[in-house]
Amino acid sequence: MKPAWEQLEKAFEGSKTAIIVDVDCTADKNKDLCSKYGVRGYPTIKYITGDTDPMGDSYDGGRDFDALKAFADENLGPSCGPANLDLCSDEQKEAIAAYQAKDISELKAEIDAKEKEVADAEKYFKDEVQKLQNKYQELSAEKDEKVKGASVDSLLRAVVNAADAPAGKDEL
């Protein structure tokens, strides 16, 4: 899939309406970003437009260049928004008008509150995962100690093996 993705990146290079990016979610520096956008398995393809969830929608189509390009051509690019009202449904136009009627500081506060909710959820998740990791390490150490304590002394095993061995060789 990597060659097809790189070909798609080149096809949209310089586009004013769509950006194709590749994020390595196995790299430590990208783990927060990938977690924020709900990437759990690899490879995962997500796309974000004015109509998708702000965290992106999953792409489940073909993974070859032709399928990726066809999807991008059809779904990425200008979308509904204050600059493209002609692309909006009546419902979307009403929502935009309602937002535009509010004070910008109120809208920013609403965004900040939502972003804080996301940050709090991420922090809670990380904290709980750390607790699980700590518990795992504790249990692993406990198990290692128990296994070590329960291991059979090699001399004990040697005595038992010697006792179980045939009494001697038969001579002719």
C-alpha positions as CSV (number, residue, x, y, z in Angstrom):
1,M,0.0,0.0,0.0
2,K,2.9,2.4,0.7
3,P,3.8,2.9,-3.0
4,A,0.1,3.6,-3.8
5,W,0.0,6.1,-0.9
6,E,3.2,7.9,-2.1
7,Q,1.8,8.1,-5.6
8,L,-1.4,9.7,-4.2
9,E,0.7,12.2,-2.2
10,K,2.4,13.2,-5.4
11,A,-0.9,13.4,-7.3
12,F,-2.2,16.0,-4.8
13,E,1.1,17.8,-4.3
14,G,0.4,21.5,-4.5
15,S,-3.3,21.1,-4.2
16,K,-5.1,24.1,-2.6
17,T,-8.0,22.0,-1.5
18,A,-6.6,18.7,-0.3
19,I,-3.6,17.5,1.6
20,I,-2.5,13.9,1.6
21,V,-0.2,13.0,4.6
22,D,1.4,9.9,6.1
23,V,1.9,9.6,9.8
24,D,3.9,6.8,11.3
25,C,1.8,5.9,14.4
26,T,4.5,3.4,15.6
27,A,6.9,6.4,16.2
28,D,6.8,7.7,19.8
29,K,6.7,11.3,18.6
30,N,3.3,10.6,16.8
31,K,1.6,8.5,19.5
32,D,-0.4,11.4,21.0
33,L,-1.6,12.5,17.5
34,C,-2.6,9.0,16.6
35,S,-4.3,8.4,19.9
36,K,-6.2,11.7,19.5
37,Y,-7.5,10.7,16.1
38,G,-8.4,7.2,17.3
39,V,-5.9,5.3,15.2
40,R,-5.5,1.8,16.8
41,G,-4.5,-0.5,14.0
42,Y,-2.1,0.0,11.1
43,P,-2.4,0.9,8.4
44,T,-5.4,3.1,9.1
45,I,-6.6,5.7,6.5
46,K,-8.7,8.6,7.8
47,Y,-10.0,11.6,5.9
48,I,-11.3,14.9,7.2
49,T,-13.6,17.3,5.4
50,G,-16.2,19.8,6.5
51,D,-18.8,16.9,6.5
52,T,-16.8,14.4,8.6
53,D,-16.4,14.0,12.2
54,P,-13.6,16.4,13.3
55,M,-11.5,13.4,14.3
56,G,-11.9,12.1,10.8
57,D,-13.9,9.2,9.2
58,S,-12.3,5.9,8.4
59,Y,-11.7,5.0,4.8
60,D,-12.5,1.4,4.1
61,G,-12.1,1.3,0.3
62,G,-9.5,-0.2,-2.0
63,R,-5.8,0.3,-1.2
64,D,-4.5,0.5,-4.7
65,F,-3.7,3.9,-6.3
66,D,-6.8,3.9,-8.6
67,A,-9.2,3.3,-5.7
68,L,-7.5,5.9,-3.5
69,K,-7.4,8.5,-6.2
70,A,-11.0,8.0,-7.2
71,F,-12.1,8.4,-3.6
72,A,-10.0,11.5,-3.1
73,D,-11.2,13.1,-6.3
74,E,-14.8,12.5,-5.3
75,N,-14.7,13.2,-1.6
76,L,-11.8,15.6,-0.8
77,G,-11.7,19.3,-1.7
78,P,-14.0,22.2,-1.2
79,S,-16.8,21.4,1.3
80,C,-19.6,23.2,3.0
81,G,-18.6,26.2,5.1
82,P,-18.9,29.9,5.3
83,A,-16.7,30.3,2.2
84,N,-18.7,27.7,0.2
85,L,-22.3,28.1,1.1
86,D,-23.3,26.9,-2.3
87,L,-22.1,23.4,-1.2
88,C,-24.2,23.4,1.9
89,S,-27.6,21.9,2.6
90,D,-30.4,24.2,4.1
91,E,-29.7,22.6,7.5
92,Q,-26.0,23.4,7.2
93,K,-26.7,27.0,6.1
94,E,-29.0,27.4,9.2
95,A,-26.3,26.0,11.5
96,I,-23.7,28.4,10.0
97,A,-26.0,31.3,10.3
98,A,-26.6,30.4,14.0
99,Y,-22.9,30.2,14.7
100,Q,-22.3,33.5,12.8
101,A,-24.9,35.2,15.0
102,K,-23.0,34.4,18.1
103,D,-20.1,36.4,19.5
104,I,-16.7,35.0,18.3
105,S,-15.4,34.8,21.9
106,E,-18.4,32.6,22.8
107,L,-17.6,30.3,19.8
108,K,-13.9,30.2,20.8
109,A,-15.0,29.3,24.4
110,E,-17.2,26.5,23.1
111,I,-14.3,25.1,21.0
112,D,-11.9,25.4,24.0
113,A,-14.4,23.6,26.3
114,K,-14.7,20.7,23.7
115,E,-10.9,20.6,23.3
116,K,-10.5,20.4,27.0
117,E,-12.9,17.5,27.2
118,V,-10.8,15.7,24.6
119,A,-7.6,16.5,26.4
120,D,-9.1,15.3,29.7
121,A,-10.3,12.0,28.1
122,E,-6.8,11.5,26.6
123,K,-5.1,12.2,30.0
124,Y,-7.6,9.8,31.8
125,F,-6.8,7.1,29.2
126,K,-3.1,7.5,29.6
127,D,-3.2,7.5,33.4
128,E,-5.4,4.4,33.4
129,V,-3.1,2.6,30.9
130,Q,-0.1,3.6,33.1
131,K,-1.9,2.0,36.1
132,L,-2.4,-1.1,34.1
133,Q,1.2,-1.2,33.1
134,N,2.3,-0.7,36.7
135,K,0.0,-3.6,37.8
136,Y,1.3,-5.8,35.0
137,Q,4.9,-5.2,36.0
138,E,4.0,-5.9,39.7
139,L,2.2,-9.1,38.7
140,S,5.1,-10.2,36.4
141,A,7.6,-9.7,39.2
142,E,5.4,-11.6,41.6
143,K,5.1,-14.5,39.2
144,D,8.9,-14.5,38.6
145,E,9.5,-14.7,42.3
146,K,7.0,-17.5,42.7
147,V,8.4,-19.5,39.8
148,K,11.9,-19.0,41.2
149,G,10.8,-20.2,44.6
150,A,9.0,-23.2,43.2
151,S,11.8,-24.3,40.9
152,V,13.2,-27.8,41.6
153,D,16.7,-27.9,43.0
154,S,19.0,-29.5,40.5
155,L,20.5,-31.9,43.1
156,L,17.0,-33.1,44.1
157,R,16.3,-33.8,40.4
158,A,19.6,-35.6,40.0
159,V,18.9,-37.9,43.0
160,V,15.5,-38.8,41.7
161,N,16.8,-39.4,38.2
162,A,19.6,-41.6,39.6
163,A,17.1,-43.6,41.7
164,D,14.8,-44.1,38.6
165,A,17.7,-45.3,36.4
166,P,18.2,-49.0,35.8
167,A,20.3,-50.7,38.6
168,G,23.2,-51.5,36.4
169,K,24.1,-53.0,33.0
170,D,23.5,-56.6,32.3
171,E,26.7,-58.4,31.4
172,L,26.8,-61.3,29.0
